[in-house]
Structure formats: C-alpha cells, structure tokens
Amino acid sequence: MSMPHAIDLAVEDARWETAIPDLEAWVTRAVEAGLAIAPDRPDGPVEVSILLADDAAVQDLNRTWRGKDKPTNVLSFPAAPQPVHPGVPTPLGDVVLAYETLVRESAEQSKPLQNHLAHLLVHGILHCLGQDHEIGEAEADAMEALEVAALATLGIPDPYA
C-alpha cells in the first residue's frame, strides 16, 4: 500500500468555507487531479501546502516575492529540490489563492467558483512541478493541455474554450 499525498490546507479567509461546498474534499480532488496528470511528478507521495487567502494577503506575497504590488489569482512557490527519503513525502511547495480575485474572475467568465478554484489549483500544482507558461507559446499550450486533461477527470469543461 502506498502512502497518500500530504495536502496541507489552510483557510485564512472564512468566505472560502461558505462559497465552496465540502471545501477540503474539493481541494484534495483538484490537487490530486493535477498531480495525476503532471509529467514531472516525483515517484511516491508528495507534500503540498494550499493557502486559501484574500486579495490583501496575496497582494502582500506578490509584492514581496515578485515585485508586483497587486493581487493575483494564484501564486505558486515551488520547494527547492531535496533528496528523496523512503516513506517521507517529497515537498512540492506552496500554492496560495486570492478569494476576491477568484470570485470576480469566475463571475466575469461565467464559470462556477468551484470549477475556477480547481483550475487554479491544478495550475499552481503544475507550476510547483516545473511547468511554465511564460517562457513561450509551446510551453503555454502544453501546460493548458495538462490543465484541461486534469479538469476533465473532475467533470469540469475546458476553461479555455
């Protein structure tokens, strides 16, 4: 029997709890969908931290770590590569999401909030695993295809359609 992934969820903004039914289970399913589809996933279990915050917290992190003084929908902080120890999950990193930005984007795009959350969780997980959509069109297309495939396993339509 293999060890399960360790998904550490912290909900800093209580609005997430009321906006998404069965929040913890949904986050877990979305993260696992991203991990299952990722081409560069480490062998064995991984550990990832998910923080569901608000725009102010994300703006703070974005300013501190990226020099951009504005909120954004999702930030990913990949863990530094570490040696693998049997029976210990491999740290992947942290994914932080901004409540108000996701609510606004899901309304603008006429998408259910839980679907948009799942999409950005998959997106963040792929970033933690080294995927990058900002280096070129081919990489962006490859990352989008992975996201679409992961979301399809959750019954979520193509967010780019």
ZAZA-778408 format. One record per residue: x, y, z of N, C-alpha, C, O in turn; residue number from 1. Coordinates in nm, 3 decimals. Last residue first. Example, Ala and Ser with C-alpha at 12.3 -4.5 7.8 and 13.67 -1.06 7.14 Angstrom:
+---------+---------+---------+---------+---------+---------+---------+---------+---------+---------+---------+---------+-----+
:      nx :      ny :      nz :     cax :     cay :     caz :      cx :      cy :      cz :      ox :      oy :      oz : num :
+---------+---------+---------+---------+---------+---------+---------+---------+---------+---------+---------+---------+-----+
:   1.285 :  -0.225 :   0.708 :   1.367 :  -0.106 :   0.714 :   1.290 :   0.003 :   0.787 :   1.341 :   0.114 :   0.804 :   2 :
:   1.319 :  -0.569 :   0.780 :   1.230 :  -0.450 :   0.780 :   1.320 :  -0.330 :   0.780 :   1.424 :  -0.332 :   0.846 :   1 :
+---------+---------+---------+---------+---------+---------+---------+---------+---------+---------+---------+---------+-----+
***
This chain:
+---------+---------+---------+---------+---------+---------+---------+---------+---------+---------+---------+---------+-----+
:      nx :      ny :      nz :     cax :     cay :     caz :      cx :      cy :      cz :      ox :      oy :      oz : num :
+---------+---------+---------+---------+---------+---------+---------+---------+---------+---------+---------+---------+-----+
:  -1.202 :   2.714 :  -2.349 :  -1.293 :   2.707 :  -2.464 :  -1.377 :   2.833 :  -2.473 :  -1.460 :   2.846 :  -2.564 : 161 :
:  -1.055 :   2.706 :  -2.124 :  -1.003 :   2.792 :  -2.229 :  -1.097 :   2.797 :  -2.350 :  -1.074 :   2.874 :  -2.443 : 160 :
:  -1.156 :   2.518 :  -1.955 :  -1.170 :   2.659 :  -1.914 :  -1.123 :   2.757 :  -2.021 :  -1.148 :   2.877 :  -2.011 : 159 :
:  -1.344 :   2.245 :  -2.046 :  -1.223 :   2.319 :  -2.084 :  -1.240 :   2.467 :  -2.047 :  -1.327 :   2.535 :  -2.102 : 158 :
:  -1.550 :   2.137 :  -1.764 :  -1.522 :   2.164 :  -1.906 :  -1.395 :   2.247 :  -1.924 :  -1.346 :   2.311 :  -1.831 : 157 :
:  -1.500 :   1.886 :  -1.525 :  -1.501 :   2.031 :  -1.549 :  -1.466 :   2.056 :  -1.696 :  -1.366 :   2.005 :  -1.746 : 156 :
:  -1.475 :   1.631 :  -1.428 :  -1.601 :   1.667 :  -1.491 :  -1.613 :   1.815 :  -1.519 :  -1.724 :   1.866 :  -1.534 : 155 :
:  -1.228 :   1.567 :  -1.343 :  -1.320 :   1.616 :  -1.239 :  -1.457 :   1.654 :  -1.296 :  -1.544 :   1.702 :  -1.224 : 154 :
:  -1.099 :   1.510 :  -1.573 :  -1.115 :   1.398 :  -1.479 :  -1.207 :   1.436 :  -1.364 :  -1.259 :   1.349 :  -1.294 : 153 :
:  -1.082 :   1.764 :  -1.682 :  -1.178 :   1.669 :  -1.741 :  -1.202 :   1.551 :  -1.647 :  -1.313 :   1.497 :  -1.642 : 152 :
:  -0.867 :   1.870 :  -1.543 :  -1.002 :   1.916 :  -1.511 :  -1.109 :   1.823 :  -1.567 :  -1.214 :   1.805 :  -1.505 : 151 :
:  -0.654 :   1.738 :  -1.673 :  -0.677 :   1.718 :  -1.530 :  -0.820 :   1.756 :  -1.493 :  -0.887 :   1.683 :  -1.419 : 150 :
:  -0.683 :   1.840 :  -1.936 :  -0.693 :   1.696 :  -1.911 :  -0.722 :   1.667 :  -1.763 :  -0.804 :   1.581 :  -1.732 : 149 :
:  -0.642 :   2.113 :  -1.892 :  -0.769 :   2.068 :  -1.949 :  -0.789 :   1.919 :  -1.920 :  -0.899 :   1.877 :  -1.884 : 148 :
:  -0.374 :   2.107 :  -1.799 :  -0.482 :   2.158 :  -1.714 :  -0.617 :   2.106 :  -1.762 :  -0.698 :   2.061 :  -1.681 : 147 :
:  -0.242 :   2.007 :  -2.025 :  -0.238 :   1.932 :  -1.900 :  -0.353 :   1.976 :  -1.808 :  -0.420 :   1.893 :  -1.747 : 146 :
:  -0.292 :   2.219 :  -2.201 :  -0.342 :   2.085 :  -2.234 :  -0.344 :   1.997 :  -2.109 :  -0.438 :   1.919 :  -2.090 : 145 :
:  -0.154 :   2.428 :  -2.074 :  -0.300 :   2.435 :  -2.088 :  -0.358 :   2.298 :  -2.116 :  -0.463 :   2.262 :  -2.062 : 144 :
:   0.108 :   2.335 :  -2.112 :   0.055 :   2.348 :  -1.977 :  -0.098 :   2.353 :  -1.980 :  -0.164 :   2.290 :  -1.897 : 143 :
:   0.128 :   2.348 :  -2.391 :   0.147 :   2.219 :  -2.322 :   0.086 :   2.224 :  -2.182 :   0.021 :   2.129 :  -2.139 : 142 :
:   0.093 :   2.622 :  -2.436 :  -0.002 :   2.526 :  -2.494 :   0.006 :   2.391 :  -2.422 :  -0.096 :   2.328 :  -2.395 : 141 :
:   0.320 :   2.719 :  -2.302 :   0.186 :   2.760 :  -2.258 :   0.082 :   2.661 :  -2.309 :  -0.008 :   2.621 :  -2.235 : 140 :
:   0.521 :   2.606 :  -2.459 :   0.511 :   2.569 :  -2.318 :   0.373 :   2.604 :  -2.263 :   0.316 :   2.528 :  -2.185 : 139 :
:   0.470 :   2.739 :  -2.700 :   0.464 :   2.592 :  -2.695 :   0.448 :   2.543 :  -2.551 :   0.370 :   2.451 :  -2.524 : 138 :
:   0.512 :   3.010 :  -2.630 :   0.379 :   2.963 :  -2.669 :   0.366 :   2.811 :  -2.661 :   0.262 :   2.760 :  -2.619 : 137 :
:   0.718 :   3.061 :  -2.334 :   0.692 :   3.052 :  -2.477 :   0.555 :   2.992 :  -2.506 :   0.492 :   2.933 :  -2.419 : 136 :
:   0.732 :   3.114 :  -2.067 :   0.858 :   3.112 :  -2.142 :   0.836 :   3.100 :  -2.292 :   0.928 :   3.125 :  -2.370 : 135 :
:   0.503 :   3.100 :  -1.917 :   0.551 :   3.234 :  -1.951 :   0.680 :   3.233 :  -2.034 :   0.731 :   3.340 :  -2.069 : 134 :
:   0.423 :   2.860 :  -1.823 :   0.352 :   2.909 :  -1.941 :   0.406 :   3.043 :  -1.989 :   0.360 :   3.096 :  -2.090 : 133 :
:   0.585 :   2.586 :  -1.694 :   0.589 :   2.732 :  -1.702 :   0.524 :   2.776 :  -1.833 :   0.566 :   2.734 :  -1.941 : 132 :
:   0.632 :   2.326 :  -1.453 :   0.567 :   2.373 :  -1.575 :   0.568 :   2.526 :  -1.575 :   0.555 :   2.589 :  -1.470 : 131 :
:   0.735 :   2.249 :  -1.204 :   0.826 :   2.297 :  -1.307 :   0.763 :   2.339 :  -1.438 :   0.834 :   2.385 :  -1.527 : 130 :
:   0.562 :   2.185 :  -1.007 :   0.632 :   2.073 :  -1.069 :   0.715 :   2.117 :  -1.190 :   0.760 :   2.034 :  -1.269 : 129 :
:   0.442 :   2.422 :  -0.947 :   0.530 :   2.363 :  -0.844 :   0.612 :   2.247 :  -0.899 :   0.718 :   2.214 :  -0.846 : 128 :
:   0.283 :   2.443 :  -1.178 :   0.396 :   2.535 :  -1.158 :   0.494 :   2.478 :  -1.054 :   0.616 :   2.486 :  -1.073 : 127 :
:   0.097 :   2.243 :  -1.117 :   0.185 :   2.226 :  -1.234 :   0.305 :   2.321 :  -1.226 :   0.416 :   2.283 :  -1.263 : 126 :
:  -0.026 :   2.364 :  -0.898 :   0.046 :   2.238 :  -0.879 :   0.143 :   2.217 :  -0.996 :   0.258 :   2.178 :  -0.975 : 125 :
:  -0.151 :   2.584 :  -1.025 :  -0.047 :   2.605 :  -0.924 :   0.038 :   2.481 :  -0.900 :   0.159 :   2.490 :  -0.884 : 124 :
:  -0.335 :   2.447 :  -1.192 :  -0.235 :   2.539 :  -1.249 :  -0.118 :   2.559 :  -1.152 :  -0.001 :   2.551 :  -1.191 : 123 :
:  -0.493 :   2.322 :  -0.998 :  -0.417 :   2.240 :  -1.095 :  -0.304 :   2.324 :  -1.154 :  -0.190 :   2.278 :  -1.164 : 122 :
:  -0.596 :   2.558 :  -0.882 :  -0.518 :   2.463 :  -0.801 :  -0.433 :   2.374 :  -0.892 :  -0.315 :   2.354 :  -0.865 : 121 :
:  -0.733 :   2.668 :  -1.096 :  -0.614 :   2.739 :  -1.047 :  -0.532 :   2.653 :  -0.950 :  -0.411 :   2.673 :  -0.938 : 120 :
:  -0.937 :   2.473 :  -1.130 :  -0.845 :   2.507 :  -1.240 :  -0.717 :   2.571 :  -1.187 :  -0.607 :   2.534 :  -1.227 : 119 :
:  -1.067 :   2.485 :  -0.881 :  -1.000 :   2.361 :  -0.923 :  -0.897 :   2.390 :  -1.033 :  -0.786 :   2.338 :  -1.029 : 118 :
:  -1.169 :   2.750 :  -0.899 :  -1.075 :   2.712 :  -0.793 :  -0.997 :   2.587 :  -0.833 :  -0.875 :   2.583 :  -0.820 : 117 :
:  -1.344 :   2.716 :  -1.112 :  -1.231 :   2.808 :  -1.128 :  -1.124 :   2.778 :  -1.022 :  -1.005 :   2.782 :  -1.050 : 116 :
:  -1.526 :   2.539 :  -0.993 :  -1.451 :   2.497 :  -1.113 :  -1.328 :   2.585 :  -1.133 :  -1.220 :   2.535 :  -1.166 : 115 :
:  -1.627 :   2.693 :  -0.785 :  -1.552 :   2.572 :  -0.751 :  -1.474 :   2.520 :  -0.872 :  -1.366 :   2.462 :  -0.855 : 114 :
:  -1.757 :   2.901 :  -0.927 :  -1.639 :   2.930 :  -0.846 :  -1.559 :   2.803 :  -0.817 :  -1.436 :   2.805 :  -0.823 : 113 :
:  -1.859 :   2.839 :  -1.263 :  -1.879 :   2.816 :  -1.119 :  -1.747 :   2.839 :  -1.044 :  -1.640 :   2.800 :  -1.091 : 112 :
:  -1.825 :   3.110 :  -1.493 :  -1.785 :   2.975 :  -1.452 :  -1.817 :   2.959 :  -1.304 :  -1.803 :   3.054 :  -1.227 : 111 :
:  -1.825 :   3.358 :  -1.634 :  -1.948 :   3.277 :  -1.620 :  -1.915 :   3.130 :  -1.591 :  -1.968 :   3.039 :  -1.654 : 110 :
:  -1.615 :   3.526 :  -1.620 :  -1.603 :   3.417 :  -1.716 :  -1.725 :   3.324 :  -1.714 :  -1.728 :   3.223 :  -1.784 : 109 :
:  -1.690 :   3.698 :  -1.415 :  -1.660 :   3.755 :  -1.548 :  -1.660 :   3.646 :  -1.656 :  -1.701 :   3.671 :  -1.769 : 108 :
:  -1.709 :   3.509 :  -1.204 :  -1.829 :   3.582 :  -1.249 :  -1.808 :   3.637 :  -1.391 :  -1.895 :   3.624 :  -1.477 : 107 :
:  -1.443 :   3.432 :  -1.183 :  -1.543 :   3.330 :  -1.215 :  -1.673 :   3.395 :  -1.261 :  -1.741 :   3.341 :  -1.349 : 106 :
:  -1.321 :   3.679 :  -1.117 :  -1.290 :   3.612 :  -1.244 :  -1.397 :   3.508 :  -1.281 :  -1.436 :   3.497 :  -1.397 : 105 :
:  -1.436 :   3.730 :  -0.861 :  -1.454 :   3.824 :  -0.972 :  -1.431 :   3.755 :  -1.107 :  -1.511 :   3.769 :  -1.200 : 104 :
:  -1.344 :   3.505 :  -0.717 :  -1.489 :   3.532 :  -0.728 :  -1.516 :   3.623 :  -0.848 :  -1.607 :   3.598 :  -0.926 : 103 :
:  -1.066 :   3.540 :  -0.739 :  -1.130 :   3.422 :  -0.798 :  -1.280 :   3.442 :  -0.815 :  -1.337 :   3.400 :  -0.915 : 102 :
:  -1.037 :   3.784 :  -0.600 :  -0.997 :   3.775 :  -0.741 :  -1.063 :   3.654 :  -0.807 :  -1.111 :   3.664 :  -0.920 : 101 :
:  -1.121 :   3.718 :  -0.342 :  -1.195 :   3.817 :  -0.420 :  -1.162 :   3.808 :  -0.569 :  -1.250 :   3.824 :  -0.653 : 100 :
:  -0.926 :   3.503 :  -0.267 :  -1.071 :   3.487 :  -0.273 :  -1.139 :   3.588 :  -0.366 :  -1.208 :   3.548 :  -0.460 :  99 :
:  -0.636 :   3.380 :  -0.403 :  -0.700 :   3.503 :  -0.354 :  -0.851 :   3.497 :  -0.376 :  -0.897 :   3.487 :  -0.490 :  98 :
:  -0.413 :   3.115 :  -0.303 :  -0.519 :   3.168 :  -0.389 :  -0.592 :   3.283 :  -0.321 :  -0.607 :   3.286 :  -0.199 :  97 :
:  -0.103 :   2.952 :  -0.322 :  -0.185 :   3.050 :  -0.249 :  -0.286 :   3.110 :  -0.346 :  -0.251 :   3.150 :  -0.457 :  96 :
:   0.090 :   2.672 :  -0.266 :   0.001 :   2.737 :  -0.363 :  -0.094 :   2.825 :  -0.282 :  -0.156 :   2.779 :  -0.187 :  95 :
:   0.421 :   2.550 :  -0.215 :   0.300 :   2.614 :  -0.163 :   0.223 :   2.678 :  -0.278 :   0.281 :   2.730 :  -0.374 :  94 :
:   0.588 :   2.231 :  -0.259 :   0.583 :   2.376 :  -0.246 :   0.449 :   2.421 :  -0.192 :   0.374 :   2.344 :  -0.133 :  93 :
:   0.665 :   1.964 :  -0.243 :   0.646 :   2.026 :  -0.374 :   0.647 :   2.177 :  -0.366 :   0.701 :   2.244 :  -0.454 :  92 :
:   0.855 :   1.728 :  -0.064 :   0.793 :   1.860 :  -0.063 :   0.785 :   1.919 :  -0.204 :   0.885 :   1.925 :  -0.275 :  91 :
:   0.774 :   1.390 :  -0.067 :   0.862 :   1.489 :  -0.128 :   0.793 :   1.626 :  -0.125 :   0.683 :   1.639 :  -0.178 :  90 :
:   0.706 :   1.206 :   0.234 :   0.660 :   1.276 :   0.114 :   0.762 :   1.378 :   0.064 :   0.827 :   1.445 :   0.144 :  89 :
:   0.889 :   0.923 :   0.321 :   0.867 :   1.064 :   0.354 :   0.819 :   1.134 :   0.226 :   0.884 :   1.124 :   0.122 :  88 :
:   0.949 :   0.668 :   0.239 :   0.845 :   0.684 :   0.340 :   0.817 :   0.827 :   0.381 :   0.732 :   0.851 :   0.467 :  87 :
:   1.285 :   0.743 :   0.162 :   1.176 :   0.647 :   0.158 :   1.077 :   0.670 :   0.273 :   1.117 :   0.690 :   0.388 :  86 :
:   1.360 :   1.068 :   0.056 :   1.378 :   0.971 :   0.164 :   1.260 :   0.874 :   0.163 :   1.146 :   0.919 :   0.164 :  85 :
:   1.526 :   1.252 :  -0.188 :   1.408 :   1.172 :  -0.156 :   1.443 :   1.071 :  -0.047 :   1.543 :   1.000 :  -0.056 :  84 :
:   1.664 :   1.579 :  -0.147 :   1.681 :   1.434 :  -0.163 :   1.553 :   1.362 :  -0.120 :   1.482 :   1.405 :  -0.029 :  83 :
:   1.498 :   1.851 :  -0.318 :   1.552 :   1.789 :  -0.198 :   1.572 :   1.640 :  -0.222 :   1.506 :   1.581 :  -0.308 :  82 :
:   1.457 :   2.168 :  -0.474 :   1.477 :   2.022 :  -0.486 :   1.547 :   1.966 :  -0.363 :   1.641 :   2.026 :  -0.310 :  81 :
:   1.246 :   2.397 :  -0.303 :   1.378 :   2.367 :  -0.358 :   1.393 :   2.216 :  -0.369 :   1.346 :   2.143 :  -0.281 :  80 :
:   0.903 :   2.421 :  -0.399 :   1.005 :   2.390 :  -0.299 :   1.138 :   2.366 :  -0.371 :   1.141 :   2.322 :  -0.486 :  79 :
:   0.737 :   2.692 :  -0.563 :   0.794 :   2.557 :  -0.566 :   0.899 :   2.539 :  -0.457 :   0.976 :   2.632 :  -0.428 :  78 :
:   0.478 :   2.867 :  -0.509 :   0.613 :   2.874 :  -0.456 :   0.671 :   2.733 :  -0.454 :   0.657 :   2.662 :  -0.354 :  77 :
:   0.235 :   3.045 :  -0.687 :   0.297 :   2.915 :  -0.658 :   0.440 :   2.938 :  -0.613 :   0.514 :   3.018 :  -0.671 :  76 :
:  -0.068 :   3.217 :  -0.666 :   0.078 :   3.223 :  -0.657 :   0.127 :   3.083 :  -0.623 :   0.068 :   3.013 :  -0.541 :  75 :
:  -0.357 :   3.333 :  -0.835 :  -0.284 :   3.223 :  -0.772 :  -0.134 :   3.252 :  -0.774 :  -0.081 :   3.304 :  -0.872 :  74 :
:  -0.460 :   3.593 :  -0.901 :  -0.548 :   3.481 :  -0.864 :  -0.476 :   3.371 :  -0.788 :  -0.527 :   3.321 :  -0.688 :  73 :
:  -0.325 :   3.880 :  -0.731 :  -0.336 :   3.795 :  -0.849 :  -0.417 :   3.674 :  -0.806 :  -0.440 :   3.654 :  -0.687 :  72 :
:  -0.291 :   4.223 :  -0.624 :  -0.332 :   4.084 :  -0.604 :  -0.332 :   4.011 :  -0.738 :  -0.337 :   4.073 :  -0.844 :  71 :
:   0.015 :   4.411 :  -0.653 :  -0.127 :   4.392 :  -0.682 :  -0.163 :   4.247 :  -0.651 :  -0.077 :   4.159 :  -0.652 :  70 :
:   0.296 :   4.486 :  -0.703 :   0.214 :   4.534 :  -0.592 :   0.065 :   4.531 :  -0.628 :  -0.001 :   4.635 :  -0.634 :  69 :
:   0.547 :   4.274 :  -0.765 :   0.424 :   4.322 :  -0.828 :   0.325 :   4.358 :  -0.718 :   0.276 :   4.270 :  -0.647 :  68 :
:   0.769 :   4.139 :  -0.674 :   0.784 :   4.281 :  -0.704 :   0.663 :   4.340 :  -0.774 :   0.674 :   4.446 :  -0.837 :  67 :
:   0.751 :   3.882 :  -0.590 :   0.754 :   3.901 :  -0.735 :   0.771 :   4.048 :  -0.774 :   0.785 :   4.079 :  -0.893 :  66 :
:   0.755 :   3.881 :  -0.311 :   0.828 :   3.777 :  -0.383 :   0.840 :   3.799 :  -0.533 :   0.929 :   3.743 :  -0.597 :  65 :
:   0.613 :   4.114 :  -0.218 :   0.737 :   4.068 :  -0.154 :   0.819 :   3.977 :  -0.245 :   0.940 :   3.995 :  -0.255 :  64 :
:   0.388 :   4.128 :  -0.390 :   0.480 :   4.242 :  -0.378 :   0.615 :   4.195 :  -0.325 :   0.720 :   4.231 :  -0.379 :  63 :
:   0.272 :   3.880 :  -0.340 :   0.308 :   3.915 :  -0.476 :   0.409 :   4.030 :  -0.477 :   0.504 :   4.030 :  -0.556 :  62 :
:   0.215 :   3.899 :  -0.066 :   0.310 :   3.798 :  -0.115 :   0.360 :   3.833 :  -0.254 :   0.479 :   3.816 :  -0.283 :  61 :
:   0.026 :   4.114 :  -0.076 :   0.146 :   4.119 :   0.008 :   0.254 :   4.024 :  -0.043 :   0.370 :   4.063 :  -0.060 :  60 :
:  -0.171 :   3.999 :  -0.237 :  -0.100 :   4.119 :  -0.284 :   0.031 :   4.137 :  -0.206 :   0.134 :   4.171 :  -0.264 :  59 :
:  -0.258 :   3.797 :  -0.068 :  -0.191 :   3.761 :  -0.193 :  -0.115 :   3.881 :  -0.249 :  -0.005 :   3.865 :  -0.303 :  58 :
:  -0.375 :   3.950 :   0.134 :  -0.264 :   3.858 :   0.166 :  -0.186 :   3.822 :   0.040 :  -0.063 :   3.818 :   0.042 :  57 :
:  -0.576 :   4.084 :  -0.015 :  -0.473 :   4.160 :   0.058 :  -0.351 :   4.073 :   0.089 :  -0.238 :   4.117 :   0.072 :  56 :
:  -0.743 :   3.880 :  -0.117 :  -0.662 :   3.962 :  -0.207 :  -0.548 :   4.034 :  -0.135 :  -0.438 :   4.044 :  -0.187 :  55 :
:  -0.708 :   3.593 :   0.103 :  -0.783 :   3.701 :   0.039 :  -0.687 :   3.783 :  -0.047 :  -0.566 :   3.759 :  -0.049 :  54 :
:  -0.657 :   3.234 :   0.079 :  -0.644 :   3.364 :   0.145 :  -0.736 :   3.465 :   0.078 :  -0.830 :   3.429 :   0.008 :  53 :
:  -0.575 :   2.924 :   0.123 :  -0.689 :   2.997 :   0.067 :  -0.700 :   3.127 :   0.144 :  -0.747 :   3.131 :   0.258 :  52 :
:  -0.294 :   2.747 :   0.057 :  -0.345 :   2.854 :   0.141 :  -0.456 :   2.925 :   0.066 :  -0.434 :   2.980 :  -0.042 :  51 :
:  -0.157 :   2.430 :   0.064 :  -0.252 :   2.515 :  -0.006 :  -0.302 :   2.619 :   0.094 :  -0.347 :   2.584 :   0.203 :  50 :
:   0.139 :   2.250 :   0.028 :   0.058 :   2.335 :   0.115 :  -0.029 :   2.426 :   0.029 :   0.019 :   2.489 :  -0.066 :  49 :
:   0.223 :   1.910 :  -0.030 :   0.199 :   2.044 :  -0.083 :   0.112 :   2.119 :   0.016 :   0.024 :   2.062 :   0.079 :  48 :
:   0.420 :   1.628 :  -0.072 :   0.356 :   1.717 :   0.025 :   0.343 :   1.854 :  -0.038 :   0.439 :   1.908 :  -0.093 :  47 :
:   0.385 :   1.306 :  -0.230 :   0.436 :   1.443 :  -0.223 :   0.361 :   1.517 :  -0.113 :   0.255 :   1.475 :  -0.068 :  46 :
:   0.484 :   0.961 :  -0.269 :   0.397 :   1.066 :  -0.220 :   0.466 :   1.202 :  -0.217 :   0.589 :   1.212 :  -0.204 :  45 :
:   0.638 :   0.840 :  -0.579 :   0.599 :   0.834 :  -0.439 :   0.516 :   0.954 :  -0.398 :   0.482 :   1.039 :  -0.480 :  44 :
:   0.838 :   1.030 :  -0.800 :   0.785 :   0.900 :  -0.761 :   0.745 :   0.906 :  -0.615 :   0.813 :   0.971 :  -0.535 :  43 :
:   0.730 :   1.363 :  -0.893 :   0.825 :   1.270 :  -0.831 :   0.758 :   1.135 :  -0.804 :   0.636 :   1.127 :  -0.789 :  42 :
:   0.610 :   1.457 :  -1.214 :   0.580 :   1.432 :  -1.073 :   0.685 :   1.337 :  -1.015 :   0.725 :   1.241 :  -1.082 :  41 :
:   0.611 :   1.552 :  -1.473 :   0.736 :   1.555 :  -1.397 :   0.716 :   1.532 :  -1.248 :   0.793 :   1.580 :  -1.166 :  40 :
:   0.354 :   1.550 :  -1.587 :   0.458 :   1.464 :  -1.643 :   0.583 :   1.453 :  -1.556 :   0.655 :   1.353 :  -1.564 :  39 :
:   0.046 :   1.536 :  -1.415 :   0.175 :   1.604 :  -1.431 :   0.284 :   1.509 :  -1.482 :   0.302 :   1.400 :  -1.428 :  38 :
:  -0.185 :   1.409 :  -1.353 :  -0.163 :   1.441 :  -1.494 :  -0.022 :   1.495 :  -1.520 :   0.023 :   1.499 :  -1.634 :  37 :
:  -0.186 :   1.380 :  -1.077 :  -0.200 :   1.261 :  -1.161 :  -0.163 :   1.287 :  -1.306 :  -0.114 :   1.197 :  -1.375 :  36 :
:  -0.176 :   1.644 :  -0.982 :  -0.061 :   1.555 :  -0.962 :  -0.067 :   1.435 :  -1.056 :   0.036 :   1.392 :  -1.108 :  35 :
:  -0.432 :   1.732 :  -1.055 :  -0.312 :   1.796 :  -1.110 :  -0.189 :   1.708 :  -1.097 :  -0.109 :   1.699 :  -1.190 :  34 :
:  -0.585 :   1.561 :  -0.897 :  -0.602 :   1.559 :  -1.043 :  -0.481 :   1.622 :  -1.111 :  -0.433 :   1.572 :  -1.212 :  33 :
:  -0.504 :   1.641 :  -0.642 :  -0.470 :   1.506 :  -0.688 :  -0.487 :   1.492 :  -0.839 :  -0.411 :   1.419 :  -0.903 :  32 :
:  -0.619 :   1.897 :  -0.638 :  -0.473 :   1.881 :  -0.627 :  -0.432 :   1.744 :  -0.680 :  -0.335 :   1.733 :  -0.754 :  31 :
:  -0.893 :   1.827 :  -0.656 :  -0.830 :   1.909 :  -0.759 :  -0.678 :   1.894 :  -0.757 :  -0.615 :   1.880 :  -0.862 :  30 :
:  -0.932 :   1.674 :  -0.421 :  -0.958 :   1.615 :  -0.554 :  -0.887 :   1.693 :  -0.664 :  -0.829 :   1.634 :  -0.755 :  29 :
:  -0.867 :   1.869 :  -0.225 :  -0.791 :   1.745 :  -0.235 :  -0.808 :   1.682 :  -0.373 :  -0.710 :   1.641 :  -0.436 :  28 :
:  -1.070 :   2.057 :  -0.269 :  -0.930 :   2.096 :  -0.286 :  -0.844 :   1.971 :  -0.306 :  -0.758 :   1.968 :  -0.394 :  27 :
:  -1.291 :   1.895 :  -0.199 :  -1.280 :   1.950 :  -0.335 :  -1.135 :   1.991 :  -0.364 :  -1.083 :   1.962 :  -0.472 :  26 :
:  -1.246 :   1.842 :   0.072 :  -1.252 :   1.730 :  -0.023 :  -1.233 :   1.780 :  -0.167 :  -1.166 :   1.714 :  -0.247 :  25 :
:  -1.260 :   2.107 :   0.174 :  -1.137 :   2.028 :   0.186 :  -1.134 :   1.912 :   0.087 :  -1.031 :   1.886 :   0.025 :  24 :
:  -1.532 :   2.193 :   0.103 :  -1.410 :   2.259 :   0.055 :  -1.287 :   2.169 :   0.059 :  -1.216 :   2.157 :  -0.041 :  23 :
:  -1.812 :   2.141 :   0.077 :  -1.715 :   2.035 :   0.105 :  -1.575 :   2.075 :   0.057 :  -1.509 :   2.002 :  -0.017 :  22 :
:  -1.887 :   2.414 :  -0.140 :  -1.934 :   2.301 :  -0.059 :  -1.823 :   2.197 :  -0.042 :  -1.749 :   2.168 :  -0.136 :  21 :
:  -1.766 :   2.732 :  -0.117 :  -1.739 :   2.604 :  -0.183 :  -1.788 :   2.490 :  -0.093 :  -1.736 :   2.471 :   0.017 :  20 :
:  -1.843 :   2.949 :   0.043 :  -1.858 :   2.958 :  -0.102 :  -1.845 :   2.823 :  -0.173 :  -1.905 :   2.802 :  -0.278 :  19 :
:  -1.780 :   2.902 :   0.307 :  -1.921 :   2.914 :   0.273 :  -1.944 :   2.912 :   0.122 :  -2.053 :   2.878 :   0.077 :  18 :
:  -1.500 :   2.883 :   0.293 :  -1.577 :   2.773 :   0.354 :  -1.725 :   2.780 :   0.316 :  -1.788 :   2.677 :   0.294 :  17 :
:  -1.420 :   3.130 :   0.191 :  -1.399 :   3.009 :   0.111 :  -1.490 :   2.895 :   0.161 :  -1.548 :   2.822 :   0.081 :  16 :
:  -1.462 :   3.303 :   0.402 :  -1.558 :   3.305 :   0.290 :  -1.542 :   3.185 :   0.200 :  -1.639 :   3.142 :   0.137 :  15 :
:  -1.248 :   3.292 :   0.577 :  -1.362 :   3.203 :   0.601 :  -1.465 :   3.204 :   0.489 :  -1.547 :   3.112 :   0.481 :  14 :
:  -0.923 :   3.281 :   0.489 :  -1.042 :   3.364 :   0.470 :  -1.164 :   3.273 :   0.475 :  -1.183 :   3.187 :   0.389 :  13 :
:  -0.745 :   3.082 :   0.534 :  -0.720 :   3.208 :   0.603 :  -0.841 :   3.301 :   0.593 :  -0.861 :   3.389 :   0.678 :  12 :
:  -0.713 :   2.759 :   0.557 :  -0.815 :   2.852 :   0.509 :  -0.804 :   2.978 :   0.593 :  -0.847 :   2.982 :   0.708 :  11 :
:  -0.480 :   2.530 :   0.449 :  -0.505 :   2.636 :   0.547 :  -0.604 :   2.733 :   0.485 :  -0.582 :   2.784 :   0.375 :  10 :
:  -0.401 :   2.197 :   0.394 :  -0.490 :   2.306 :   0.358 :  -0.505 :   2.402 :   0.475 :  -0.539 :   2.361 :   0.586 :   9 :
:  -0.171 :   1.988 :   0.275 :  -0.195 :   2.070 :   0.394 :  -0.275 :   2.192 :   0.352 :  -0.224 :   2.280 :   0.283 :   8 :
:  -0.161 :   1.680 :   0.169 :  -0.212 :   1.808 :   0.121 :  -0.253 :   1.888 :   0.243 :  -0.355 :   1.861 :   0.307 :   7 :
:   0.039 :   1.425 :   0.099 :   0.007 :   1.512 :   0.212 :  -0.033 :   1.648 :   0.157 :   0.050 :   1.722 :   0.104 :   6 :
:  -0.065 :   1.123 :  -0.065 :  -0.006 :   1.258 :  -0.070 :  -0.047 :   1.334 :   0.055 :  -0.155 :   1.310 :   0.110 :   5 :
:  -0.030 :   0.804 :   0.106 :  -0.104 :   0.909 :   0.034 :  -0.024 :   1.040 :   0.030 :   0.068 :   1.063 :   0.108 :   4 :
:   0.182 :   0.527 :   0.036 :   0.150 :   0.637 :   0.125 :   0.074 :   0.745 :   0.048 :   0.110 :   0.774 :  -0.066 :   3 :
:   0.060 :   0.216 :  -0.092 :   0.144 :   0.335 :  -0.099 :   0.091 :   0.444 :  -0.007 :  -0.028 :   0.451 :   0.024 :   2 :
:   0.084 :  -0.118 :   0.000 :   0.000 :   0.000 :   0.000 :   0.089 :   0.124 :   0.000 :   0.181 :   0.137 :   0.081 :   1 :
+---------+---------+---------+---------+---------+---------+---------+---------+---------+---------+---------+---------+-----+
***
